[in-house]
């Protein structure tokens, strides 16, 4: 069976994109706030603050990637035309 008989499951795609925006915003906001709070609490200075925000931001982006990968397994974006379910 050729792979060209796949179509987009729009409901799943919209759901995953909406959740990605929600979760992504919260994770990146928490990453930024955590870097700011830790640098301020320990009086580390603005340079370390930006570094902490960047490190926490990268961790948040990785978490978003893992979440989206798992969400696309639960809610498949592509559906097969001839598949019997």
C-alpha positions, 0 to 999 in steps of 0.5 A: 500500500503506498504512503500517499493514501494518508490524509490529515486528521484536522480535529487531532491536528487542531487539538495538538496545536492548541495544547502545544500553545497552552503548554508551551506558553506555561512552560516557557513562562515558568522557565523565564520566571525561574531564572529571574527568581533564582538569580534575584534570590541568590543575587547572581546578577543580570548575566547569570539571570539570562544564562539561567533563563536560557538553560531553563528555556532549553529544558522547557523546549525539550519538554514541549517536544517530548509532550508533542511527540507523545500527544501525536501518538495518542491523537494521530495527525494522519489517518489512512484512507483505506484503513478499517477501524 
